[in-house]
Amino acid sequence: MKKKGMLFCLKIAASVYAACFLGGMFDFCFFPADDMVVREIIYCTVVICVTIAVCANRICRYMDQHSQSDSEDELG
């Protein structure tokens, strides 16, 4: 894996860990629910969804950049 890709993976892992740690410090109070477990599940689901969205965005940008360079090669 290239350095840039490895750094991105480490940033994502550190961000998810930090988000879960901060959520735990505040008792996952961001979401209204009576049960602590329900709040934790909702919070972790949001963290996972945001992580997937960030990674999907990066993959789409990578594919767009490479598809544009491939089409320029075919024209030239």
Biopython code that builds the backbone (N, CA, C, O; Angstrom):
import numpy as np
from Bio.PDB.StructureBuilder import StructureBuilder

atoms = [
    (1, "MET", "N", (0.854, -1.174, 0.000)),
    (1, "MET", "CA", (0.000, 0.000, 0.000)),
    (1, "MET", "C", (0.900, 1.238, 0.000)),
    (1, "MET", "O", (1.915, 1.286, 0.696)),
    (2, "LYS", "N", (0.519, 2.208, -0.771)),
    (2, "LYS", "CA", (1.311, 3.430, -0.831)),
    (2, "LYS", "C", (1.200, 4.211, 0.470)),
    (2, "LYS", "O", (0.275, 4.008, 1.256)),
    (3, "LYS", "N", (2.153, 5.102, 0.684)),
    (3, "LYS", "CA", (2.162, 5.893, 1.921)),
    (3, "LYS", "C", (0.896, 6.724, 2.067)),
    (3, "LYS", "O", (0.346, 6.844, 3.162)),
    (4, "LYS", "N", (0.436, 7.300, 0.953)),
    (4, "LYS", "CA", (-0.754, 8.143, 1.003)),
    (4, "LYS", "C", (-1.991, 7.334, 1.428)),
    (4, "LYS", "O", (-2.803, 7.807, 2.223)),
    (5, "GLY", "N", (-2.124, 6.128, 0.897)),
    (5, "GLY", "CA", (-3.246, 5.262, 1.254)),
    (5, "GLY", "C", (-3.170, 4.800, 2.697)),
    (5, "GLY", "O", (-4.187, 4.737, 3.388)),
    (6, "MET", "N", (-1.971, 4.478, 3.152)),
    (6, "MET", "CA", (-1.789, 4.037, 4.533)),
    (6, "MET", "C", (-2.095, 5.181, 5.503)),
    (6, "MET", "O", (-2.711, 4.968, 6.547)),
    (7, "LEU", "N", (-1.664, 6.385, 5.156)),
    (7, "LEU", "CA", (-1.938, 7.546, 6.001)),
    (7, "LEU", "C", (-3.440, 7.814, 6.087)),
    (7, "LEU", "O", (-3.954, 8.144, 7.155)),
    (8, "PHE", "N", (-4.138, 7.673, 4.966)),
    (8, "PHE", "CA", (-5.591, 7.859, 4.953)),
    (8, "PHE", "C", (-6.268, 6.836, 5.867)),
    (8, "PHE", "O", (-7.166, 7.188, 6.633)),
    (9, "CYS", "N", (-5.844, 5.574, 5.792)),
    (9, "CYS", "CA", (-6.424, 4.528, 6.646)),
    (9, "CYS", "C", (-6.163, 4.814, 8.119)),
    (9, "CYS", "O", (-7.045, 4.618, 8.956)),
    (10, "LEU", "N", (-4.971, 5.270, 8.438)),
    (10, "LEU", "CA", (-4.656, 5.599, 9.830)),
    (10, "LEU", "C", (-5.479, 6.783, 10.325)),
    (10, "LEU", "O", (-5.911, 6.801, 11.478)),
    (11, "LYS", "N", (-5.695, 7.768, 9.462)),
    (11, "LYS", "CA", (-6.521, 8.923, 9.842)),
    (11, "LYS", "C", (-7.960, 8.499, 10.105)),
    (11, "LYS", "O", (-8.576, 8.954, 11.069)),
    (12, "ILE", "N", (-8.497, 7.631, 9.252)),
    (12, "ILE", "CA", (-9.869, 7.145, 9.438)),
    (12, "ILE", "C", (-9.967, 6.364, 10.747)),
    (12, "ILE", "O", (-10.908, 6.559, 11.517)),
    (13, "ALA", "N", (-9.000, 5.481, 11.002)),
    (13, "ALA", "CA", (-9.026, 4.683, 12.230)),
    (13, "ALA", "C", (-8.928, 5.580, 13.464)),
    (13, "ALA", "O", (-9.655, 5.376, 14.436)),
    (14, "ALA", "N", (-8.043, 6.561, 13.432)),
    (14, "ALA", "CA", (-7.896, 7.473, 14.568)),
    (14, "ALA", "C", (-9.153, 8.311, 14.767)),
    (14, "ALA", "O", (-9.549, 8.573, 15.903)),
    (15, "SER", "N", (-9.778, 8.730, 13.680)),
    (15, "SER", "CA", (-10.999, 9.529, 13.781)),
    (15, "SER", "C", (-12.150, 8.725, 14.370)),
    (15, "SER", "O", (-12.890, 9.238, 15.209)),
    (16, "VAL", "N", (-12.312, 7.484, 13.950)),
    (16, "VAL", "CA", (-13.374, 6.631, 14.474)),
    (16, "VAL", "C", (-13.139, 6.353, 15.952)),
    (16, "VAL", "O", (-14.075, 6.395, 16.750)),
    (17, "TYR", "N", (-11.898, 6.071, 16.317)),
    (17, "TYR", "CA", (-11.575, 5.827, 17.720)),
    (17, "TYR", "C", (-11.869, 7.071, 18.565)),
    (17, "TYR", "O", (-12.465, 6.975, 19.638)),
    (18, "ALA", "N", (-11.446, 8.237, 18.072)),
    (18, "ALA", "CA", (-11.679, 9.482, 18.805)),
    (18, "ALA", "C", (-13.172, 9.773, 18.935)),
    (18, "ALA", "O", (-13.632, 10.200, 19.994)),
    (19, "ALA", "N", (-13.930, 9.543, 17.863)),
    (19, "ALA", "CA", (-15.374, 9.781, 17.916)),
    (19, "ALA", "C", (-16.053, 8.857, 18.926)),
    (19, "ALA", "O", (-16.924, 9.295, 19.679)),
    (20, "CYS", "N", (-15.665, 7.599, 18.946)),
    (20, "CYS", "CA", (-16.252, 6.666, 19.921)),
    (20, "CYS", "C", (-15.842, 7.030, 21.345)),
    (20, "CYS", "O", (-16.653, 6.938, 22.267)),
    (21, "PHE", "N", (-14.610, 7.434, 21.527)),
    (21, "PHE", "CA", (-14.133, 7.829, 22.852)),
    (21, "PHE", "C", (-14.880, 9.063, 23.357)),
    (21, "PHE", "O", (-15.324, 9.099, 24.505)),
    (22, "LEU", "N", (-15.016, 10.079, 22.491)),
    (22, "LEU", "CA", (-15.733, 11.293, 22.888)),
    (22, "LEU", "C", (-17.209, 11.008, 23.155)),
    (22, "LEU", "O", (-17.790, 11.554, 24.093)),
    (23, "GLY", "N", (-17.806, 10.163, 22.339)),
    (23, "GLY", "CA", (-19.201, 9.792, 22.575)),
    (23, "GLY", "C", (-19.376, 9.121, 23.924)),
    (23, "GLY", "O", (-20.340, 9.398, 24.638)),
    (24, "GLY", "N", (-18.445, 8.237, 24.279)),
    (24, "GLY", "CA", (-18.503, 7.571, 25.571)),
    (24, "GLY", "C", (-18.318, 8.536, 26.734)),
    (24, "GLY", "O", (-18.938, 8.378, 27.786)),
    (25, "MET", "N", (-17.464, 9.536, 26.539)),
    (25, "MET", "CA", (-17.242, 10.518, 27.606)),
    (25, "MET", "C", (-18.502, 11.318, 27.899)),
    (25, "MET", "O", (-18.740, 11.709, 29.042)),
    (26, "PHE", "N", (-19.312, 11.565, 26.869)),
    (26, "PHE", "CA", (-20.537, 12.339, 27.044)),
    (26, "PHE", "C", (-21.769, 11.450, 27.146)),
    (26, "PHE", "O", (-22.890, 11.924, 26.962)),
    (27, "ASP", "N", (-21.575, 10.168, 27.436)),
    (27, "ASP", "CA", (-22.661, 9.198, 27.599)),
    (27, "ASP", "C", (-23.583, 9.131, 26.388)),
    (27, "ASP", "O", (-24.777, 8.865, 26.521)),
    (28, "PHE", "N", (-23.027, 9.372, 25.217)),
    (28, "PHE", "CA", (-23.782, 9.296, 23.966)),
    (28, "PHE", "C", (-25.058, 10.119, 24.046)),
    (28, "PHE", "O", (-26.106, 9.703, 23.551)),
    (29, "CYS", "N", (-24.967, 11.285, 24.668)),
    (29, "CYS", "CA", (-26.148, 12.106, 24.933)),
    (29, "CYS", "C", (-26.646, 12.853, 23.689)),
    (29, "CYS", "O", (-27.606, 13.619, 23.780)),
    (30, "PHE", "N", (-26.026, 12.648, 22.561)),
    (30, "PHE", "CA", (-26.422, 13.355, 21.341)),
    (30, "PHE", "C", (-27.748, 12.847, 20.778)),
    (30, "PHE", "O", (-28.394, 13.529, 19.982)),
    (31, "PHE", "N", (-28.147, 11.649, 21.196)),
    (31, "PHE", "CA", (-29.345, 11.028, 20.650)),
    (31, "PHE", "C", (-30.347, 10.760, 21.763)),
    (31, "PHE", "O", (-29.993, 10.194, 22.797)),
    (32, "PRO", "N", (-31.590, 11.162, 21.556)),
    (32, "PRO", "CA", (-32.599, 10.957, 22.602)),
    (32, "PRO", "C", (-33.068, 9.498, 22.639)),
    (32, "PRO", "O", (-33.662, 8.992, 21.688)),
    (33, "ALA", "N", (-32.789, 8.856, 23.741)),
    (33, "ALA", "CA", (-33.268, 7.494, 23.975)),
    (33, "ALA", "C", (-33.210, 7.236, 25.478)),
    (33, "ALA", "O", (-32.387, 7.816, 26.186)),
    (34, "ASP", "N", (-34.071, 6.381, 25.943)),
    (34, "ASP", "CA", (-34.109, 6.083, 27.374)),
    (34, "ASP", "C", (-32.993, 5.134, 27.804)),
    (34, "ASP", "O", (-32.498, 5.218, 28.929)),
    (35, "ASP", "N", (-32.607, 4.249, 26.923)),
    (35, "ASP", "CA", (-31.626, 3.223, 27.258)),
    (35, "ASP", "C", (-30.240, 3.612, 26.737)),
    (35, "ASP", "O", (-30.101, 4.064, 25.601)),
    (36, "MET", "N", (-29.227, 3.433, 27.570)),
    (36, "MET", "CA", (-27.852, 3.767, 27.203)),
    (36, "MET", "C", (-27.366, 2.934, 26.020)),
    (36, "MET", "O", (-26.640, 3.436, 25.162)),
    (37, "VAL", "N", (-27.764, 1.669, 25.974)),
    (37, "VAL", "CA", (-27.332, 0.785, 24.892)),
    (37, "VAL", "C", (-27.897, 1.263, 23.552)),
    (37, "VAL", "O", (-27.203, 1.221, 22.535)),
    (38, "VAL", "N", (-29.131, 1.710, 23.548)),
    (38, "VAL", "CA", (-29.750, 2.211, 22.320)),
    (38, "VAL", "C", (-29.013, 3.451, 21.832)),
    (38, "VAL", "O", (-28.745, 3.575, 20.637)),
    (39, "ARG", "N", (-28.682, 4.366, 22.728)),
    (39, "ARG", "CA", (-27.922, 5.557, 22.336)),
    (39, "ARG", "C", (-26.563, 5.181, 21.773)),
    (39, "ARG", "O", (-26.113, 5.770, 20.790)),
    (40, "GLU", "N", (-25.906, 4.209, 22.385)),
    (40, "GLU", "CA", (-24.593, 3.779, 21.914)),
    (40, "GLU", "C", (-24.677, 3.159, 20.528)),
    (40, "GLU", "O", (-23.829, 3.420, 19.676)),
    (41, "ILE", "N", (-25.681, 2.351, 20.305)),
    (41, "ILE", "CA", (-25.855, 1.715, 18.995)),
    (41, "ILE", "C", (-26.126, 2.774, 17.922)),
    (41, "ILE", "O", (-25.542, 2.723, 16.839)),
    (42, "ILE", "N", (-26.995, 3.717, 18.213)),
    (42, "ILE", "CA", (-27.286, 4.782, 17.249)),
    (42, "ILE", "C", (-26.030, 5.591, 16.960)),
    (42, "ILE", "O", (-25.751, 5.900, 15.801)),
    (43, "TYR", "N", (-25.275, 5.934, 17.980)),
    (43, "TYR", "CA", (-24.062, 6.725, 17.814)),
    (43, "TYR", "C", (-23.036, 5.978, 16.958)),
    (43, "TYR", "O", (-22.454, 6.554, 16.039)),
    (44, "CYS", "N", (-22.820, 4.713, 17.258)),
    (44, "CYS", "CA", (-21.850, 3.932, 16.489)),
    (44, "CYS", "C", (-22.313, 3.749, 15.043)),
    (44, "CYS", "O", (-21.490, 3.725, 14.128)),
    (45, "THR", "N", (-23.615, 3.622, 14.836)),
    (45, "THR", "CA", (-24.145, 3.530, 13.479)),
    (45, "THR", "C", (-23.858, 4.801, 12.693)),
    (45, "THR", "O", (-23.484, 4.739, 11.521)),
    (46, "VAL", "N", (-24.030, 5.941, 13.326)),
    (46, "VAL", "CA", (-23.734, 7.219, 12.658)),
    (46, "VAL", "C", (-22.245, 7.310, 12.331)),
    (46, "VAL", "O", (-21.881, 7.748, 11.240)),
    (47, "VAL", "N", (-21.390, 6.907, 13.253)),
    (47, "VAL", "CA", (-19.943, 6.944, 13.003)),
    (47, "VAL", "C", (-19.582, 6.045, 11.825)),
    (47, "VAL", "O", (-18.780, 6.431, 10.974)),
    (48, "ILE", "N", (-20.162, 4.858, 11.769)),
    (48, "ILE", "CA", (-19.897, 3.939, 10.661)),
    (48, "ILE", "C", (-20.392, 4.525, 9.345)),
    (48, "ILE", "O", (-19.694, 4.439, 8.335)),
    (49, "CYS", "N", (-21.582, 5.118, 9.337)),
    (49, "CYS", "CA", (-22.124, 5.709, 8.111)),
    (49, "CYS", "C", (-21.265, 6.863, 7.607)),
    (49, "CYS", "O", (-21.038, 6.988, 6.403)),
    (50, "VAL", "N", (-20.793, 7.696, 8.506)),
    (50, "VAL", "CA", (-19.926, 8.809, 8.103)),
    (50, "VAL", "C", (-18.612, 8.276, 7.549)),
    (50, "VAL", "O", (-18.101, 8.797, 6.557)),
    (51, "THR", "N", (-18.068, 7.255, 8.174)),
    (51, "THR", "CA", (-16.819, 6.653, 7.683)),
    (51, "THR", "C", (-17.011, 6.072, 6.285)),
    (51, "THR", "O", (-16.156, 6.261, 5.421)),
    (52, "ILE", "N", (-18.096, 5.383, 6.052)),
    (52, "ILE", "CA", (-18.383, 4.825, 4.730)),
    (52, "ILE", "C", (-18.547, 5.940, 3.707)),
    (52, "ILE", "O", (-18.060, 5.823, 2.583)),
    (53, "ALA", "N", (-19.227, 7.020, 4.083)),
    (53, "ALA", "CA", (-19.434, 8.136, 3.153)),
    (53, "ALA", "C", (-18.109, 8.794, 2.775)),
    (53, "ALA", "O", (-17.889, 9.121, 1.609)),
    (54, "VAL", "N", (-17.233, 8.988, 3.747)),
    (54, "VAL", "CA", (-15.929, 9.604, 3.463)),
    (54, "VAL", "C", (-15.119, 8.708, 2.537)),
    (54, "VAL", "O", (-14.534, 9.188, 1.566)),
    (55, "CYS", "N", (-15.081, 7.419, 2.824)),
    (55, "CYS", "CA", (-14.316, 6.495, 1.986)),
    (55, "CYS", "C", (-14.914, 6.386, 0.578)),
    (55, "CYS", "O", (-14.172, 6.349, -0.404)),
    (56, "ALA", "N", (-16.231, 6.333, 0.472)),
    (56, "ALA", "CA", (-16.873, 6.259, -0.844)),
    (56, "ALA", "C", (-16.603, 7.517, -1.655)),
    (56, "ALA", "O", (-16.388, 7.445, -2.865)),
    (57, "ASN", "N", (-16.613, 8.667, -0.995)),
    (57, "ASN", "CA", (-16.309, 9.921, -1.680)),
    (57, "ASN", "C", (-14.888, 9.898, -2.225)),
    (57, "ASN", "O", (-14.648, 10.315, -3.359)),
    (58, "ARG", "N", (-13.961, 9.422, -1.436)),
    (58, "ARG", "CA", (-12.569, 9.362, -1.869)),
    (58, "ARG", "C", (-12.408, 8.391, -3.044)),
    (58, "ARG", "O", (-11.671, 8.680, -3.987)),
    (59, "ILE", "N", (-13.084, 7.256, -2.995)),
    (59, "ILE", "CA", (-13.012, 6.282, -4.081)),
    (59, "ILE", "C", (-13.599, 6.868, -5.367)),
    (59, "ILE", "O", (-13.028, 6.697, -6.444)),
    (60, "CYS", "N", (-14.736, 7.559, -5.255)),
    (60, "CYS", "CA", (-15.356, 8.165, -6.436)),
    (60, "CYS", "C", (-14.462, 9.237, -7.060)),
    (60, "CYS", "O", (-14.337, 9.312, -8.282)),
    (61, "ARG", "N", (-13.843, 10.066, -6.217)),
    (61, "ARG", "CA", (-12.917, 11.075, -6.751)),
    (61, "ARG", "C", (-11.738, 10.415, -7.446)),
    (61, "ARG", "O", (-11.303, 10.883, -8.498)),
    (62, "TYR", "N", (-11.216, 9.343, -6.881)),
    (62, "TYR", "CA", (-10.094, 8.624, -7.477)),
    (62, "TYR", "C", (-10.491, 8.052, -8.835)),
    (62, "TYR", "O", (-9.738, 8.151, -9.803)),
    (63, "MET", "N", (-11.683, 7.451, -8.897)),
    (63, "MET", "CA", (-12.148, 6.868, -10.156)),
    (63, "MET", "C", (-12.397, 7.944, -11.206)),
    (63, "MET", "O", (-12.080, 7.742, -12.378)),
    (64, "ASP", "N", (-12.963, 9.089, -10.805)),
    (64, "ASP", "CA", (-13.193, 10.176, -11.746)),
    (64, "ASP", "C", (-11.884, 10.714, -12.310)),
    (64, "ASP", "O", (-11.788, 10.975, -13.510)),
    (65, "GLN", "N", (-10.893, 10.880, -11.470)),
    (65, "GLN", "CA", (-9.603, 11.383, -11.934)),
    (65, "GLN", "C", (-8.959, 10.424, -12.918)),
    (65, "GLN", "O", (-8.395, 10.852, -13.925)),
    (66, "HIS", "N", (-9.037, 9.141, -12.637)),
    (66, "HIS", "CA", (-8.397, 8.169, -13.516)),
    (66, "HIS", "C", (-9.201, 7.905, -14.778)),
    (66, "HIS", "O", (-8.618, 7.570, -15.809)),
    (67, "SER", "N", (-10.504, 8.044, -14.730)),
    (67, "SER", "CA", (-11.297, 7.856, -15.938)),
    (67, "SER", "C", (-11.103, 9.038, -16.900)),
    (67, "SER", "O", (-11.140, 8.857, -18.117)),
    (68, "GLN", "N", (-10.899, 10.235, -16.361)),
    (68, "GLN", "CA", (-10.627, 11.398, -17.196)),
    (68, "GLN", "C", (-9.270, 11.269, -17.872)),
    (68, "GLN", "O", (-9.141, 11.609, -19.049)),
    (69, "SER", "N", (-8.263, 10.792, -17.166)),
    (69, "SER", "CA", (-6.942, 10.647, -17.771)),
    (69, "SER", "C", (-6.948, 9.518, -18.804)),
    (69, "SER", "O", (-6.227, 9.598, -19.799)),
    (70, "ASP", "N", (-7.750, 8.465, -18.586)),
    (70, "ASP", "CA", (-7.847, 7.379, -19.549)),
    (70, "ASP", "C", (-8.535, 7.846, -20.829)),
    (70, "ASP", "O", (-8.118, 7.470, -21.924)),
    (71, "SER", "N", (-9.589, 8.667, -20.704)),
    (71, "SER", "CA", (-10.292, 9.138, -21.899)),
    (71, "SER", "C", (-9.422, 10.127, -22.670)),
    (71, "SER", "O", (-9.513, 10.185, -23.897)),
    (72, "GLU", "N", (-8.599, 10.890, -22.003)),
    (72, "GLU", "CA", (-7.672, 11.793, -22.697)),
    (72, "GLU", "C", (-6.622, 11.015, -23.456)),
    (72, "GLU", "O", (-6.209, 11.430, -24.539)),
    (73, "ASP", "N", (-6.179, 9.885, -22.908)),
    (73, "ASP", "CA", (-5.202, 9.044, -23.596)),
    (73, "ASP", "C", (-5.798, 8.450, -24.861)),
    (73, "ASP", "O", (-5.107, 8.331, -25.873)),
    (74, "GLU", "N", (-7.083, 8.073, -24.817)),
    (74, "GLU", "CA", (-7.732, 7.495, -25.988)),
    (74, "GLU", "C", (-7.893, 8.548, -27.088)),
    (74, "GLU", "O", (-7.776, 8.223, -28.269)),
    (75, "LEU", "N", (-8.160, 9.799, -26.720)),
    (75, "LEU", "CA", (-8.348, 10.848, -27.710)),
    (75, "LEU", "C", (-7.021, 11.289, -28.329)),
    (75, "LEU", "O", (-6.965, 11.661, -29.501)),
    (76, "GLY", "N", (-5.971, 11.243, -27.542)),
    (76, "GLY", "CA", (-4.673, 11.771, -27.986)),
    (76, "GLY", "C", (-3.891, 10.833, -28.722)),
    (76, "GLY", "O", (-2.782, 11.155, -29.149)),
]
sb = StructureBuilder()
sb.init_structure("model")
sb.init_model(0)
sb.init_chain("A")
sb.init_seg("    ")
for serial, (resi, resn, name, xyz) in enumerate(atoms, 1):
    if name == "N":
        sb.init_residue(resn, " ", resi, " ")
    sb.init_atom(name, np.array(xyz, "f"), 0.0, 1.0, " ", f" {name:<3s}", serial, name[0])
structure = sb.get_structure()
